Amino acid sequence: MIKHWRATGRKPKALLEQGECPDGFEYVWTVFERLSGARTYGMAANPITYTEMDAFSRVSREPLRPWQVEAVQRLDSLCMASRK
């Protein structure tokens, strides 16, 4: 949705309704955006995997805590559902 917004200049309704990013959650959102931007595609977009999150942590030297992994997974689930 963010990519659509940036490409078209039109903010999707779902983003308008969600409000601002909660305090302390900006890092998780940034991680999600980076991983989402590097996601793989088959016939359609593939979900972000544990392997990709692990590689992100190792390469960036920014380990993800278990709650952050879960938050990225939940964001990704919402993202994947919005693509259907």
PyMOL Python script that loads the backbone (N, CA, C, O; Angstrom):
from pymol import cmd

cmd.read_pdbstr("""\
ATOM      1  N   MET A   1       0.815  -1.188   0.000  1.00  0.00           N
ATOM      2  CA  MET A   1       0.000   0.000   0.000  1.00  0.00           C
ATOM      3  C   MET A   1       0.865   1.260   0.000  1.00  0.00           C
ATOM      4  O   MET A   1       0.538   2.258  -0.644  1.00  0.00           O
ATOM      5  N   ILE A   2       1.967   1.192   0.731  1.00  0.00           N
ATOM      6  CA  ILE A   2       2.861   2.349   0.788  1.00  0.00           C
ATOM      7  C   ILE A   2       3.434   2.623  -0.597  1.00  0.00           C
ATOM      8  O   ILE A   2       3.519   3.775  -1.024  1.00  0.00           O
ATOM      9  N   LYS A   3       3.828   1.557  -1.296  1.00  0.00           N
ATOM     10  CA  LYS A   3       4.376   1.729  -2.646  1.00  0.00           C
ATOM     11  C   LYS A   3       3.345   2.361  -3.568  1.00  0.00           C
ATOM     12  O   LYS A   3       3.675   3.242  -4.362  1.00  0.00           O
ATOM     13  N   HIS A   4       2.095   1.913  -3.466  1.00  0.00           N
ATOM     14  CA  HIS A   4       1.017   2.487  -4.280  1.00  0.00           C
ATOM     15  C   HIS A   4       0.872   3.977  -3.979  1.00  0.00           C
ATOM     16  O   HIS A   4       0.746   4.796  -4.889  1.00  0.00           O
ATOM     17  N   TRP A   5       0.890   4.314  -2.698  1.00  0.00           N
ATOM     18  CA  TRP A   5       0.753   5.699  -2.279  1.00  0.00           C
ATOM     19  C   TRP A   5       1.886   6.539  -2.852  1.00  0.00           C
ATOM     20  O   TRP A   5       1.659   7.626  -3.383  1.00  0.00           O
ATOM     21  N   ARG A   6       3.106   6.027  -2.740  1.00  0.00           N
ATOM     22  CA  ARG A   6       4.262   6.776  -3.248  1.00  0.00           C
ATOM     23  C   ARG A   6       4.225   6.905  -4.770  1.00  0.00           C
ATOM     24  O   ARG A   6       4.588   7.944  -5.321  1.00  0.00           O
ATOM     25  N   ALA A   7       3.787   5.847  -5.440  1.00  0.00           N
ATOM     26  CA  ALA A   7       3.766   5.854  -6.909  1.00  0.00           C
ATOM     27  C   ALA A   7       2.671   6.757  -7.465  1.00  0.00           C
ATOM     28  O   ALA A   7       2.874   7.426  -8.478  1.00  0.00           O
ATOM     29  N   THR A   8       1.515   6.780  -6.811  1.00  0.00           N
ATOM     30  CA  THR A   8       0.373   7.513  -7.357  1.00  0.00           C
ATOM     31  C   THR A   8       0.097   8.838  -6.651  1.00  0.00           C
ATOM     32  O   THR A   8      -0.573   9.713  -7.199  1.00  0.00           O
ATOM     33  N   GLY A   9       0.615   8.977  -5.441  1.00  0.00           N
ATOM     34  CA  GLY A   9       0.304  10.171  -4.661  1.00  0.00           C
ATOM     35  C   GLY A   9      -1.064  10.098  -3.999  1.00  0.00           C
ATOM     36  O   GLY A   9      -1.492  11.047  -3.343  1.00  0.00           O
ATOM     37  N   ARG A  10      -1.755   8.965  -4.171  1.00  0.00           N
ATOM     38  CA  ARG A  10      -3.076   8.782  -3.557  1.00  0.00           C
ATOM     39  C   ARG A  10      -2.955   7.792  -2.419  1.00  0.00           C
ATOM     40  O   ARG A  10      -2.575   6.639  -2.622  1.00  0.00           O
ATOM     41  N   LYS A  11      -3.283   8.250  -1.210  1.00  0.00           N
ATOM     42  CA  LYS A  11      -3.182   7.386  -0.032  1.00  0.00           C
ATOM     43  C   LYS A  11      -4.365   6.430  -0.009  1.00  0.00           C
ATOM     44  O   LYS A  11      -5.512   6.877  -0.007  1.00  0.00           O
ATOM     45  N   PRO A  12      -4.109   5.106   0.009  1.00  0.00           N
ATOM     46  CA  PRO A  12      -5.192   4.130   0.063  1.00  0.00           C
ATOM     47  C   PRO A  12      -6.064   4.317   1.306  1.00  0.00           C
ATOM     48  O   PRO A  12      -5.583   4.729   2.362  1.00  0.00           O
ATOM     49  N   LYS A  13      -7.332   4.011   1.164  1.00  0.00           N
ATOM     50  CA  LYS A  13      -8.298   4.179   2.245  1.00  0.00           C
ATOM     51  C   LYS A  13      -7.843   3.478   3.522  1.00  0.00           C
ATOM     52  O   LYS A  13      -7.983   4.026   4.615  1.00  0.00           O
ATOM     53  N   ALA A  14      -7.301   2.276   3.388  1.00  0.00           N
ATOM     54  CA  ALA A  14      -6.847   1.514   4.560  1.00  0.00           C
ATOM     55  C   ALA A  14      -5.778   2.280   5.336  1.00  0.00           C
ATOM     56  O   ALA A  14      -5.748   2.215   6.565  1.00  0.00           O
ATOM     57  N   LEU A  15      -4.902   3.000   4.640  1.00  0.00           N
ATOM     58  CA  LEU A  15      -3.874   3.781   5.324  1.00  0.00           C
ATOM     59  C   LEU A  15      -4.469   5.027   5.963  1.00  0.00           C
ATOM     60  O   LEU A  15      -4.034   5.435   7.040  1.00  0.00           O
ATOM     61  N   LEU A  16      -5.447   5.630   5.322  1.00  0.00           N
ATOM     62  CA  LEU A  16      -6.114   6.795   5.897  1.00  0.00           C
ATOM     63  C   LEU A  16      -6.795   6.439   7.209  1.00  0.00           C
ATOM     64  O   LEU A  16      -6.795   7.234   8.149  1.00  0.00           O
ATOM     65  N   GLU A  17      -7.371   5.253   7.273  1.00  0.00           N
ATOM     66  CA  GLU A  17      -8.129   4.829   8.442  1.00  0.00           C
ATOM     67  C   GLU A  17      -7.249   4.336   9.582  1.00  0.00           C
ATOM     68  O   GLU A  17      -7.706   4.286  10.724  1.00  0.00           O
ATOM     69  N   GLN A  18      -6.010   3.972   9.307  1.00  0.00           N
ATOM     70  CA  GLN A  18      -5.184   3.355  10.339  1.00  0.00           C
ATOM     71  C   GLN A  18      -4.565   4.342  11.306  1.00  0.00           C
ATOM     72  O   GLN A  18      -4.178   3.939  12.403  1.00  0.00           O
ATOM     73  N   GLY A  19      -4.453   5.586  10.966  1.00  0.00           N
ATOM     74  CA  GLY A  19      -3.850   6.559  11.868  1.00  0.00           C
ATOM     75  C   GLY A  19      -2.331   6.522  11.780  1.00  0.00           C
ATOM     76  O   GLY A  19      -1.753   6.008  10.823  1.00  0.00           O
ATOM     77  N   GLU A  20      -1.714   7.075  12.794  1.00  0.00           N
ATOM     78  CA  GLU A  20      -0.257   7.174  12.829  1.00  0.00           C
ATOM     79  C   GLU A  20       0.365   5.918  13.442  1.00  0.00           C
ATOM     80  O   GLU A  20      -0.295   5.152  14.144  1.00  0.00           O
ATOM     81  N   CYS A  21       1.626   5.737  13.160  1.00  0.00           N
ATOM     82  CA  CYS A  21       2.382   4.616  13.722  1.00  0.00           C
ATOM     83  C   CYS A  21       2.550   4.854  15.224  1.00  0.00           C
ATOM     84  O   CYS A  21       2.986   5.932  15.628  1.00  0.00           O
ATOM     85  N   PRO A  22       2.211   3.864  16.057  1.00  0.00           N
ATOM     86  CA  PRO A  22       2.352   4.040  17.511  1.00  0.00           C
ATOM     87  C   PRO A  22       3.799   4.307  17.911  1.00  0.00           C
ATOM     88  O   PRO A  22       4.730   3.796  17.289  1.00  0.00           O
ATOM     89  N   ASP A  23       3.975   5.107  18.950  1.00  0.00           N
ATOM     90  CA  ASP A  23       5.316   5.389  19.464  1.00  0.00           C
ATOM     91  C   ASP A  23       6.036   4.089  19.791  1.00  0.00           C
ATOM     92  O   ASP A  23       5.440   3.169  20.351  1.00  0.00           O
ATOM     93  N   GLY A  24       7.301   4.014  19.447  1.00  0.00           N
ATOM     94  CA  GLY A  24       8.104   2.843  19.727  1.00  0.00           C
ATOM     95  C   GLY A  24       7.972   1.739  18.689  1.00  0.00           C
ATOM     96  O   GLY A  24       8.669   0.728  18.765  1.00  0.00           O
ATOM     97  N   PHE A  25       7.096   1.923  17.737  1.00  0.00           N
ATOM     98  CA  PHE A  25       6.853   0.891  16.731  1.00  0.00           C
ATOM     99  C   PHE A  25       7.495   1.246  15.388  1.00  0.00           C
ATOM    100  O   PHE A  25       7.447   0.447  14.452  1.00  0.00           O
ATOM    101  N   GLU A  26       8.089   2.421  15.285  1.00  0.00           N
ATOM    102  CA  GLU A  26       8.650   2.889  14.022  1.00  0.00           C
ATOM    103  C   GLU A  26       9.719   1.942  13.476  1.00  0.00           C
ATOM    104  O   GLU A  26       9.794   1.707  12.270  1.00  0.00           O
ATOM    105  N   TYR A  27      10.553   1.397  14.383  1.00  0.00           N
ATOM    106  CA  TYR A  27      11.620   0.493  13.930  1.00  0.00           C
ATOM    107  C   TYR A  27      11.036  -0.748  13.274  1.00  0.00           C
ATOM    108  O   TYR A  27      11.510  -1.171  12.219  1.00  0.00           O
ATOM    109  N   VAL A  28      10.015  -1.334  13.882  1.00  0.00           N
ATOM    110  CA  VAL A  28       9.387  -2.535  13.314  1.00  0.00           C
ATOM    111  C   VAL A  28       8.791  -2.204  11.954  1.00  0.00           C
ATOM    112  O   VAL A  28       8.909  -2.996  11.018  1.00  0.00           O
ATOM    113  N   TRP A  29       8.153  -1.044  11.832  1.00  0.00           N
ATOM    114  CA  TRP A  29       7.575  -0.638  10.548  1.00  0.00           C
ATOM    115  C   TRP A  29       8.676  -0.501   9.496  1.00  0.00           C
ATOM    116  O   TRP A  29       8.502  -0.927   8.355  1.00  0.00           O
ATOM    117  N   THR A  30       9.802   0.091   9.878  1.00  0.00           N
ATOM    118  CA  THR A  30      10.917   0.255   8.949  1.00  0.00           C
ATOM    119  C   THR A  30      11.464  -1.103   8.510  1.00  0.00           C
ATOM    120  O   THR A  30      11.760  -1.302   7.332  1.00  0.00           O
ATOM    121  N   VAL A  31      11.597  -2.033   9.449  1.00  0.00           N
ATOM    122  CA  VAL A  31      12.069  -3.380   9.110  1.00  0.00           C
ATOM    123  C   VAL A  31      11.085  -4.029   8.143  1.00  0.00           C
ATOM    124  O   VAL A  31      11.491  -4.616   7.140  1.00  0.00           O
ATOM    125  N   PHE A  32       9.794  -3.924   8.441  1.00  0.00           N
ATOM    126  CA  PHE A  32       8.782  -4.489   7.549  1.00  0.00           C
ATOM    127  C   PHE A  32       8.888  -3.884   6.148  1.00  0.00           C
ATOM    128  O   PHE A  32       8.866  -4.618   5.160  1.00  0.00           O
ATOM    129  N   GLU A  33       9.002  -2.575   6.052  1.00  0.00           N
ATOM    130  CA  GLU A  33       9.116  -1.927   4.737  1.00  0.00           C
ATOM    131  C   GLU A  33      10.335  -2.426   3.972  1.00  0.00           C
ATOM    132  O   GLU A  33      10.252  -2.690   2.773  1.00  0.00           O
ATOM    133  N   ARG A  34      11.465  -2.557   4.660  1.00  0.00           N
ATOM    134  CA  ARG A  34      12.687  -3.019   3.993  1.00  0.00           C
ATOM    135  C   ARG A  34      12.538  -4.452   3.512  1.00  0.00           C
ATOM    136  O   ARG A  34      12.911  -4.771   2.382  1.00  0.00           O
ATOM    137  N   LEU A  35      11.994  -5.320   4.361  1.00  0.00           N
ATOM    138  CA  LEU A  35      11.798  -6.712   3.968  1.00  0.00           C
ATOM    139  C   LEU A  35      10.739  -6.836   2.873  1.00  0.00           C
ATOM    140  O   LEU A  35      10.883  -7.638   1.950  1.00  0.00           O
ATOM    141  N   SER A  36       9.687  -6.047   2.980  1.00  0.00           N
ATOM    142  CA  SER A  36       8.629  -6.098   1.973  1.00  0.00           C
ATOM    143  C   SER A  36       9.148  -5.631   0.615  1.00  0.00           C
ATOM    144  O   SER A  36       8.779  -6.178  -0.424  1.00  0.00           O
ATOM    145  N   GLY A  37       9.999  -4.623   0.639  1.00  0.00           N
ATOM    146  CA  GLY A  37      10.573  -4.116  -0.601  1.00  0.00           C
ATOM    147  C   GLY A  37      11.509  -5.101  -1.279  1.00  0.00           C
ATOM    148  O   GLY A  37      11.776  -4.989  -2.475  1.00  0.00           O
ATOM    149  N   ALA A  38      12.008  -6.067  -0.514  1.00  0.00           N
ATOM    150  CA  ALA A  38      12.929  -7.067  -1.061  1.00  0.00           C
ATOM    151  C   ALA A  38      12.259  -8.429  -1.217  1.00  0.00           C
ATOM    152  O   ALA A  38      12.933  -9.426  -1.475  1.00  0.00           O
ATOM    153  N   ARG A  39      10.936  -8.477  -1.061  1.00  0.00           N
ATOM    154  CA  ARG A  39      10.253  -9.783  -1.097  1.00  0.00           C
ATOM    155  C   ARG A  39      10.386 -10.435  -2.464  1.00  0.00           C
ATOM    156  O   ARG A  39      10.570  -9.765  -3.480  1.00  0.00           O
ATOM    157  N   THR A  40      10.288 -11.763  -2.461  1.00  0.00           N
ATOM    158  CA  THR A  40      10.362 -12.523  -3.695  1.00  0.00           C
ATOM    159  C   THR A  40       8.962 -12.671  -4.299  1.00  0.00           C
ATOM    160  O   THR A  40       7.946 -12.496  -3.626  1.00  0.00           O
ATOM    161  N   TYR A  41       8.952 -12.994  -5.568  1.00  0.00           N
ATOM    162  CA  TYR A  41       7.692 -13.180  -6.282  1.00  0.00           C
ATOM    163  C   TYR A  41       7.745 -14.483  -7.059  1.00  0.00           C
ATOM    164  O   TYR A  41       8.772 -14.835  -7.639  1.00  0.00           O
ATOM    165  N   GLY A  42       6.625 -15.193  -7.064  1.00  0.00           N
ATOM    166  CA  GLY A  42       6.431 -16.360  -7.910  1.00  0.00           C
ATOM    167  C   GLY A  42       5.318 -15.956  -8.865  1.00  0.00           C
ATOM    168  O   GLY A  42       5.491 -15.056  -9.687  1.00  0.00           O
ATOM    169  N   MET A  43       4.189 -16.617  -8.753  1.00  0.00           N
ATOM    170  CA  MET A  43       3.007 -16.195  -9.520  1.00  0.00           C
ATOM    171  C   MET A  43       2.437 -14.912  -8.924  1.00  0.00           C
ATOM    172  O   MET A  43       1.724 -14.166  -9.597  1.00  0.00           O
ATOM    173  N   ALA A  44       2.751 -14.667  -7.679  1.00  0.00           N
ATOM    174  CA  ALA A  44       2.337 -13.461  -6.946  1.00  0.00           C
ATOM    175  C   ALA A  44       3.400 -13.206  -5.874  1.00  0.00           C
ATOM    176  O   ALA A  44       4.407 -13.909  -5.800  1.00  0.00           O
ATOM    177  N   ALA A  45       3.157 -12.202  -5.059  1.00  0.00           N
ATOM    178  CA  ALA A  45       4.095 -11.888  -3.984  1.00  0.00           C
ATOM    179  C   ALA A  45       4.138 -13.022  -2.967  1.00  0.00           C
ATOM    180  O   ALA A  45       3.109 -13.603  -2.623  1.00  0.00           O
ATOM    181  N   ASN A  46       5.332 -13.325  -2.496  1.00  0.00           N
ATOM    182  CA  ASN A  46       5.497 -14.347  -1.458  1.00  0.00           C
ATOM    183  C   ASN A  46       5.567 -13.681  -0.093  1.00  0.00           C
ATOM    184  O   ASN A  46       6.036 -12.549   0.026  1.00  0.00           O
ATOM    185  N   PRO A  47       5.101 -14.379   0.939  1.00  0.00           N
ATOM    186  CA  PRO A  47       5.208 -13.830   2.296  1.00  0.00           C
ATOM    187  C   PRO A  47       6.666 -13.694   2.719  1.00  0.00           C
ATOM    188  O   PRO A  47       7.542 -14.380   2.193  1.00  0.00           O
ATOM    189  N   ILE A  48       6.912 -12.812   3.663  1.00  0.00           N
ATOM    190  CA  ILE A  48       8.241 -12.672   4.255  1.00  0.00           C
ATOM    191  C   ILE A  48       8.481 -13.899   5.130  1.00  0.00           C
ATOM    192  O   ILE A  48       7.617 -14.284   5.919  1.00  0.00           O
ATOM    193  N   THR A  49       9.645 -14.506   4.990  1.00  0.00           N
ATOM    194  CA  THR A  49       9.938 -15.752   5.707  1.00  0.00           C
ATOM    195  C   THR A  49      10.868 -15.500   6.899  1.00  0.00           C
ATOM    196  O   THR A  49      11.500 -14.450   7.023  1.00  0.00           O
ATOM    197  N   TYR A  50      10.920 -16.523   7.775  1.00  0.00           N
ATOM    198  CA  TYR A  50      11.881 -16.477   8.882  1.00  0.00           C
ATOM    199  C   TYR A  50      13.296 -16.363   8.340  1.00  0.00           C
ATOM    200  O   TYR A  50      14.123 -15.649   8.907  1.00  0.00           O
ATOM    201  N   THR A  51      13.578 -17.052   7.259  1.00  0.00           N
ATOM    202  CA  THR A  51      14.911 -17.013   6.659  1.00  0.00           C
ATOM    203  C   THR A  51      15.282 -15.594   6.251  1.00  0.00           C
ATOM    204  O   THR A  51      16.408 -15.152   6.479  1.00  0.00           O
ATOM    205  N   GLU A  52      14.335 -14.882   5.650  1.00  0.00           N
ATOM    206  CA  GLU A  52      14.603 -13.505   5.237  1.00  0.00           C
ATOM    207  C   GLU A  52      14.798 -12.584   6.439  1.00  0.00           C
ATOM    208  O   GLU A  52      15.647 -11.694   6.414  1.00  0.00           O
ATOM    209  N   MET A  53      14.007 -12.803   7.490  1.00  0.00           N
ATOM    210  CA  MET A  53      14.177 -11.990   8.701  1.00  0.00           C
ATOM    211  C   MET A  53      15.520 -12.291   9.358  1.00  0.00           C
ATOM    212  O   MET A  53      16.185 -11.381   9.854  1.00  0.00           O
ATOM    213  N   ASP A  54      15.924 -13.560   9.365  1.00  0.00           N
ATOM    214  CA  ASP A  54      17.219 -13.942   9.924  1.00  0.00           C
ATOM    215  C   ASP A  54      18.352 -13.302   9.121  1.00  0.00           C
ATOM    216  O   ASP A  54      19.303 -12.773   9.695  1.00  0.00           O
ATOM    217  N   ALA A  55      18.247 -13.353   7.798  1.00  0.00           N
ATOM    218  CA  ALA A  55      19.276 -12.743   6.945  1.00  0.00           C
ATOM    219  C   ALA A  55      19.336 -11.234   7.183  1.00  0.00           C
ATOM    220  O   ALA A  55      20.424 -10.661   7.252  1.00  0.00           O
ATOM    221  N   PHE A  56      18.191 -10.597   7.307  1.00  0.00           N
ATOM    222  CA  PHE A  56      18.152  -9.159   7.596  1.00  0.00           C
ATOM    223  C   PHE A  56      18.910  -8.870   8.893  1.00  0.00           C
ATOM    224  O   PHE A  56      19.740  -7.963   8.953  1.00  0.00           O
ATOM    225  N   SER A  57      18.611  -9.660   9.930  1.00  0.00           N
ATOM    226  CA  SER A  57      19.256  -9.455  11.228  1.00  0.00           C
ATOM    227  C   SER A  57      20.764  -9.610  11.145  1.00  0.00           C
ATOM    228  O   SER A  57      21.513  -8.817  11.717  1.00  0.00           O
ATOM    229  N   ARG A  58      21.206 -10.642  10.425  1.00  0.00           N
ATOM    230  CA  ARG A  58      22.647 -10.886  10.312  1.00  0.00           C
ATOM    231  C   ARG A  58      23.336  -9.812   9.489  1.00  0.00           C
ATOM    232  O   ARG A  58      24.381  -9.303   9.895  1.00  0.00           O
ATOM    233  N   VAL A  59      22.776  -9.461   8.351  1.00  0.00           N
ATOM    234  CA  VAL A  59      23.410  -8.490   7.451  1.00  0.00           C
ATOM    235  C   VAL A  59      23.405  -7.082   8.051  1.00  0.00           C
ATOM    236  O   VAL A  59      24.395  -6.356   7.962  1.00  0.00           O
ATOM    237  N   SER A  60      22.290  -6.709   8.655  1.00  0.00           N
ATOM    238  CA  SER A  60      22.183  -5.364   9.223  1.00  0.00           C
ATOM    239  C   SER A  60      22.813  -5.264  10.611  1.00  0.00           C
ATOM    240  O   SER A  60      23.016  -4.170  11.137  1.00  0.00           O
ATOM    241  N   ARG A  61      23.118  -6.430  11.197  1.00  0.00           N
ATOM    242  CA  ARG A  61      23.635  -6.501  12.569  1.00  0.00           C
ATOM    243  C   ARG A  61      22.666  -5.837  13.544  1.00  0.00           C
ATOM    244  O   ARG A  61      23.065  -5.191  14.512  1.00  0.00           O
ATOM    245  N   GLU A  62      21.378  -6.020  13.250  1.00  0.00           N
ATOM    246  CA  GLU A  62      20.310  -5.508  14.096  1.00  0.00           C
ATOM    247  C   GLU A  62      19.387  -6.680  14.442  1.00  0.00           C
ATOM    248  O   GLU A  62      18.383  -6.898  13.763  1.00  0.00           O
ATOM    249  N   PRO A  63      19.720  -7.428  15.487  1.00  0.00           N
ATOM    250  CA  PRO A  63      18.902  -8.599  15.816  1.00  0.00           C
ATOM    251  C   PRO A  63      17.459  -8.216  16.122  1.00  0.00           C
ATOM    252  O   PRO A  63      17.187  -7.206  16.771  1.00  0.00           O
ATOM    253  N   LEU A  64      16.552  -9.041  15.640  1.00  0.00           N
ATOM    254  CA  LEU A  64      15.128  -8.828  15.908  1.00  0.00           C
ATOM    255  C   LEU A  64      14.733  -9.630  17.140  1.00  0.00           C
ATOM    256  O   LEU A  64      15.098 -10.798  17.278  1.00  0.00           O
ATOM    257  N   ARG A  65      13.998  -9.004  18.017  1.00  0.00           N
ATOM    258  CA  ARG A  65      13.473  -9.698  19.190  1.00  0.00           C
ATOM    259  C   ARG A  65      12.252 -10.505  18.761  1.00  0.00           C
ATOM    260  O   ARG A  65      11.639 -10.202  17.738  1.00  0.00           O
ATOM    261  N   PRO A  66      11.892 -11.536  19.538  1.00  0.00           N
ATOM    262  CA  PRO A  66      10.734 -12.361  19.168  1.00  0.00           C
ATOM    263  C   PRO A  66       9.460 -11.553  18.918  1.00  0.00           C
ATOM    264  O   PRO A  66       8.722 -11.860  17.981  1.00  0.00           O
ATOM    265  N   TRP A  67       9.180 -10.523  19.736  1.00  0.00           N
ATOM    266  CA  TRP A  67       7.962  -9.746  19.518  1.00  0.00           C
ATOM    267  C   TRP A  67       8.043  -8.957  18.221  1.00  0.00           C
ATOM    268  O   TRP A  67       7.019  -8.711  17.584  1.00  0.00           O
ATOM    269  N   GLN A  68       9.253  -8.553  17.816  1.00  0.00           N
ATOM    270  CA  GLN A  68       9.417  -7.824  16.565  1.00  0.00           C
ATOM    271  C   GLN A  68       9.181  -8.745  15.372  1.00  0.00           C
ATOM    272  O   GLN A  68       8.568  -8.340  14.384  1.00  0.00           O
ATOM    273  N   VAL A  69       9.669  -9.986  15.462  1.00  0.00           N
ATOM    274  CA  VAL A  69       9.424 -10.975  14.404  1.00  0.00           C
ATOM    275  C   VAL A  69       7.929 -11.202  14.266  1.00  0.00           C
ATOM    276  O   VAL A  69       7.400 -11.222  13.155  1.00  0.00           O
ATOM    277  N   GLU A  70       7.243 -11.372  15.396  1.00  0.00           N
ATOM    278  CA  GLU A  70       5.797 -11.582  15.355  1.00  0.00           C
ATOM    279  C   GLU A  70       5.077 -10.370  14.758  1.00  0.00           C
ATOM    280  O   GLU A  70       4.130 -10.526  13.988  1.00  0.00           O
ATOM    281  N   ALA A  71       5.524  -9.173  15.111  1.00  0.00           N
ATOM    282  CA  ALA A  71       4.891  -7.960  14.577  1.00  0.00           C
ATOM    283  C   ALA A  71       5.085  -7.873  13.064  1.00  0.00           C
ATOM    284  O   ALA A  71       4.149  -7.528  12.342  1.00  0.00           O
ATOM    285  N   VAL A  72       6.292  -8.182  12.575  1.00  0.00           N
ATOM    286  CA  VAL A  72       6.543  -8.174  11.125  1.00  0.00           C
ATOM    287  C   VAL A  72       5.655  -9.205  10.441  1.00  0.00           C
ATOM    288  O   VAL A  72       5.103  -8.941   9.372  1.00  0.00           O
ATOM    289  N   GLN A  73       5.516 -10.383  11.056  1.00  0.00           N
ATOM    290  CA  GLN A  73       4.641 -11.410  10.473  1.00  0.00           C
ATOM    291  C   GLN A  73       3.198 -10.928  10.392  1.00  0.00           C
ATOM    292  O   GLN A  73       2.525 -11.162   9.388  1.00  0.00           O
ATOM    293  N   ARG A  74       2.721 -10.270  11.419  1.00  0.00           N
ATOM    294  CA  ARG A  74       1.339  -9.775  11.415  1.00  0.00           C
ATOM    295  C   ARG A  74       1.147  -8.687  10.358  1.00  0.00           C
ATOM    296  O   ARG A  74       0.144  -8.671   9.645  1.00  0.00           O
ATOM    297  N   LEU A  75       2.113  -7.787  10.268  1.00  0.00           N
ATOM    298  CA  LEU A  75       2.043  -6.764   9.221  1.00  0.00           C
ATOM    299  C   LEU A  75       2.039  -7.406   7.839  1.00  0.00           C
ATOM    300  O   LEU A  75       1.290  -7.001   6.950  1.00  0.00           O
ATOM    301  N   ASP A  76       2.887  -8.410   7.677  1.00  0.00           N
ATOM    302  CA  ASP A  76       2.965  -9.085   6.386  1.00  0.00           C
ATOM    303  C   ASP A  76       1.668  -9.817   6.064  1.00  0.00           C
ATOM    304  O   ASP A  76       1.233  -9.831   4.913  1.00  0.00           O
ATOM    305  N   SER A  77       1.052 -10.420   7.065  1.00  0.00           N
ATOM    306  CA  SER A  77      -0.242 -11.103   6.841  1.00  0.00           C
ATOM    307  C   SER A  77      -1.287 -10.109   6.344  1.00  0.00           C
ATOM    308  O   SER A  77      -2.052 -10.408   5.427  1.00  0.00           O
ATOM    309  N   LEU A  78      -1.315  -8.923   6.956  1.00  0.00           N
ATOM    310  CA  LEU A  78      -2.258  -7.887   6.517  1.00  0.00           C
ATOM    311  C   LEU A  78      -1.942  -7.434   5.088  1.00  0.00           C
ATOM    312  O   LEU A  78      -2.838  -7.234   4.269  1.00  0.00           O
ATOM    313  N   CYS A  79      -0.662  -7.281   4.818  1.00  0.00           N
ATOM    314  CA  CYS A  79      -0.235  -6.874   3.482  1.00  0.00           C
ATOM    315  C   CYS A  79      -0.638  -7.919   2.436  1.00  0.00           C
ATOM    316  O   CYS A  79      -1.170  -7.578   1.380  1.00  0.00           O
ATOM    317  N   MET A  80      -0.381  -9.187   2.741  1.00  0.00           N
ATOM    318  CA  MET A  80      -0.710 -10.249   1.797  1.00  0.00           C
ATOM    319  C   MET A  80      -2.228 -10.339   1.598  1.00  0.00           C
ATOM    320  O   MET A  80      -2.689 -10.558   0.478  1.00  0.00           O
ATOM    321  N   ALA A  81      -2.995 -10.175   2.657  1.00  0.00           N
ATOM    322  CA  ALA A  81      -4.461 -10.221   2.549  1.00  0.00           C
ATOM    323  C   ALA A  81      -4.987  -9.074   1.701  1.00  0.00           C
ATOM    324  O   ALA A  81      -5.979  -9.232   0.989  1.00  0.00           O
ATOM    325  N   SER A  82      -4.333  -7.921   1.771  1.00  0.00           N
ATOM    326  CA  SER A  82      -4.802  -6.774   0.985  1.00  0.00           C
ATOM    327  C   SER A  82      -4.505  -6.928  -0.496  1.00  0.00           C
ATOM    328  O   SER A  82      -5.080  -6.208  -1.312  1.00  0.00           O
ATOM    329  N   ARG A  83      -3.622  -7.845  -0.863  1.00  0.00           N
ATOM    330  CA  ARG A  83      -3.265  -8.072  -2.272  1.00  0.00           C
ATOM    331  C   ARG A  83      -4.240  -9.004  -2.980  1.00  0.00           C
ATOM    332  O   ARG A  83      -4.202  -9.119  -4.205  1.00  0.00           O
ATOM    333  N   LYS A  84      -5.112  -9.669  -2.227  1.00  0.00           N
ATOM    334  CA  LYS A  84      -6.037 -10.646  -2.828  1.00  0.00           C
ATOM    335  C   LYS A  84      -7.211  -9.972  -3.462  1.00  0.00           C
ATOM    336  O   LYS A  84      -8.084 -10.643  -4.013  1.00  0.00           O
TER     337      LYS A  84
END
""", "prot")
cmd.dss("prot")
cmd.show_as("cartoon", "prot")
cmd.util.cbc("prot")
cmd.orient("prot")
